[in-house]
Amino acid sequence: MKDYIEERAMNIANYIIENNATVRQTAKQFGISKSTVHKDVTERLSQINPTLAKEARRVLDINKSERHIRGGMATREKYLHREQMGIK
């Protein structure tokens, strides 16, 4: 594996752990696709640093289990905003 890919995978994992970040937030921060974030954390990082991979995976699993709640809150905010603006 190329050195820059290994370094990126480590940086991604550290960012996820430090910021409790989602895959989408991480992809935006690093300017890469969500697929690349996922592959770096689940496949590449487990070969480089299994301990760090497990920690990052734990954060991503928590975020995944909570995503339906965040989605519901976003929808609620959307309709509250529309109501305040007088939009039907």
Buried (B, 14 or more C-beta within 10 A) or exposed (E): EEEEBBEBBBBBBEBBBEEEBBBEBBBEBBEBEBEBBBBBBEEBBBEBBEEBBEBBBEBBEEBEEEEEEEEEEEEEEEEEEEEEEEEE
